[in-house]
Amino acid sequence: MVKILGLCCSPRDGATQYALEQGLKAAAEFSPEIETELISVRGKKIAPCNGCGYCKREKTWCCIKDDMQELFEKIIHADGVLVASPVYVMTATPQLHAIASRMRPAMHCYPGMLRNKFVAAIAVGGTRNGGQETTIDDIFHLFGTRAMNMVTNESGGYTGAKVWSQDGGAQAAAQDEIGLKTVRDLGRKLAEVCYIYTLGKQAYQDGCENK
């Protein structure tokens, strides 16, 4: 099975989670070999990195004990991550920035842990052009620095999926047919990339074993 994790980075249950659910549904429809799971930051305690250097010094996981370890393990065991964030001041939410800052062990302690996993980005804004593109760029930078590969959208969808919520929650987001098409296209493409990569990796490993 190929695992696609949906990471909802909104502290609320509204338009962003709705959009992410649509993207995961499209991913699952790509193949019966695709398994999806949605996890939300809502209600979770995830502190930002405080720069103490413990993980780097001790070559182990972060010393802060909160909900980050469970979430990090979900990311580690996924083949692809579909990240969705509302636009907060032209960028992703503080919750997502806290998650990304706490992923330092992937670089300092366990290099290669996230290598060749794939990430795609959904941004939801209250206005049609309300910072969705800058938020998508932000998501790519946060995960790209951990060696994950970026999956862009189909032609015309540009780098990621962009939804206009009109600040009206899931019901209003459902009215944005253009935006939701970019979400579904992105979900299917992420599933396709992860599926083909998994098959190719297995073929490569089988070839090495047979040499």
C-alpha positions in Angstrom: 0.0 0.0 0.0 1.0 3.6 -0.6 0.2 5.9 2.3 -0.9 9.5 1.8 -1.1 11.6 5.0 -3.3 14.7 5.0 -2.0 17.3 7.4 -4.6 19.9 8.3 -2.8 22.9 9.9 -5.8 24.9 10.8 -6.7 25.2 14.5 -10.4 25.2 13.4 -12.7 22.6 11.7 -13.8 24.5 8.7 -12.8 25.3 5.1 -9.2 24.1 5.2 -10.2 20.6 6.6 -13.0 20.4 4.0 -10.6 21.2 1.2 -8.1 18.6 2.5 -10.8 16.0 2.7 -11.6 16.6 -1.0 -7.9 16.2 -1.9 -7.5 13.0 0.0 -10.7 11.6 -1.6 -9.3 12.3 -5.0 -6.0 10.6 -4.0 -7.8 7.5 -2.8 -9.7 7.3 -6.0 -6.5 7.1 -8.1 -5.9 3.5 -7.1 -7.1 0.9 -4.5 -3.4 0.7 -3.5 -3.6 4.2 -2.0 -4.4 4.5 1.7 -5.2 7.9 3.1 -5.4 9.4 6.6 -6.2 12.9 7.9 -4.6 14.3 11.0 -5.3 17.8 12.3 -3.4 20.2 14.6 -6.7 21.2 16.2 -6.7 20.5 19.9 -3.0 19.4 19.9 -0.2 20.9 21.9 2.8 21.4 19.7 5.4 23.8 20.9 7.9 25.5 18.6 11.6 24.6 18.7 13.4 26.6 21.4 16.8 26.2 19.9 18.2 24.3 22.9 20.3 22.0 20.7 19.3 18.8 22.6 18.5 16.8 19.6 21.6 17.8 17.7 23.9 17.3 20.8 22.4 14.0 22.0 21.5 12.6 18.5 18.0 11.8 19.5 14.4 13.0 19.4 13.3 16.4 20.8 13.2 16.7 24.6 9.9 18.6 24.5 7.1 16.2 25.4 3.9 17.1 23.6 1.9 15.9 20.6 4.7 16.4 18.1 6.2 13.0 18.3 3.0 11.2 17.4 2.5 13.6 14.4 6.2 13.2 13.3 5.8 9.4 13.3 2.8 9.8 11.0 4.9 11.8 8.6 7.8 9.3 8.8 5.5 6.4 7.8 3.8 8.2 5.0 4.9 8.1 1.3 3.4 11.5 0.6 2.0 14.4 2.7 -0.8 16.6 1.5 -0.4 19.8 3.6 -3.3 22.2 4.0 -3.1 25.6 5.7 -5.3 28.6 5.9 -3.6 31.9 5.1 -2.4 33.7 8.2 -0.8 37.0 7.4 0.2 35.9 3.9 1.8 32.7 5.1 1.1 29.3 6.8 -0.2 29.0 10.3 2.0 29.3 13.4 1.0 25.7 14.1 2.6 24.5 10.9 5.7 26.6 11.6 6.0 25.0 15.0 5.8 21.5 13.4 8.5 22.3 10.8 10.8 23.8 13.4 10.5 20.6 15.5 11.5 18.4 12.6 15.2 19.2 13.2 16.0 15.6 14.2 15.3 14.6 10.6 18.3 16.6 9.6 20.7 16.5 12.6 20.1 13.0 13.9 18.5 10.8 11.3 19.5 12.2 7.9 17.7 10.5 5.0 14.6 9.8 7.2 12.4 12.0 5.0 14.4 11.7 1.8 12.3 10.9 -1.3 9.0 11.4 0.5 6.7 13.8 -1.4 4.8 16.9 -0.2 2.0 18.9 -1.9 0.4 22.1 -0.7 -3.2 23.4 -0.3 -3.8 27.0 0.8 -7.2 28.4 1.8 -7.7 32.2 1.8 -10.6 34.4 2.8 -10.3 36.3 -0.4 -9.7 35.1 -4.0 -6.1 36.5 -4.0 -5.5 36.5 -0.3 -2.0 35.1 0.0 -2.6 31.5 -1.2 0.4 31.5 -3.5 2.8 32.8 -0.8 1.4 30.3 1.7 2.1 27.5 -0.8 5.6 28.7 -1.2 6.0 28.8 2.5 4.8 25.1 2.9 7.3 24.0 0.2 10.2 25.8 1.9 9.3 24.3 5.3 9.2 20.7 4.1 11.8 21.0 1.3 14.4 21.9 3.9 13.9 18.5 5.4 14.8 16.8 2.0 11.2 16.1 1.0 10.3 16.4 -2.7 7.7 18.9 -3.9 4.8 17.9 -6.1 3.3 20.7 -8.1 -0.2 20.9 -9.5 -1.4 20.1 -13.0 -0.9 22.7 -15.8 -3.0 25.7 -14.9 -3.0 24.8 -11.2 0.5 26.1 -10.8 2.4 25.1 -7.7 -0.4 24.1 -5.4 -4.2 24.1 -4.8 -5.8 27.4 -3.9 -9.2 27.7 -2.4 -11.3 30.8 -1.7 -13.4 30.4 1.5 -14.9 33.9 1.7 -14.3 33.4 5.4 -17.5 31.3 5.4 -16.2 27.9 6.5 -16.7 24.6 4.7 -20.0 25.6 3.2 -18.5 28.6 1.4 -15.4 26.7 0.3 -17.6 24.1 -1.3 -18.9 26.8 -3.6 -15.4 27.5 -5.0 -15.6 25.0 -7.9 -12.4 26.4 -9.5 -10.4 26.1 -6.3 -11.7 22.6 -5.5 -10.8 21.4 -9.0 -7.2 22.4 -8.2 -7.5 20.5 -4.9 -8.7 17.3 -6.6 -6.2 17.5 -9.4 -3.4 17.9 -6.8 -4.6 15.0 -4.7 -4.6 12.7 -7.7 -1.2 13.9 -8.9 0.4 13.4 -5.5 -1.1 9.8 -5.4 0.2 9.1 -8.9 3.7 10.3 -8.1 3.9 8.3 -4.8 2.5 5.2 -6.5 4.9 5.3 -9.4 7.8 6.0 -7.2 6.9 3.1 -4.9 6.8 0.7 -7.8 10.0 2.0 -9.2 11.8 1.7 -5.9 10.7 -1.9 -5.5 11.8 -2.7 -9.0 15.2 -1.1 -8.3 15.6 -3.0 -5.1 14.6 -6.3 -6.7 17.1 -5.6 -9.5 19.9 -5.0 -7.0 19.1 -8.2 -5.1 19.2 -10.2 -8.4 22.7 -9.0 -9.4 
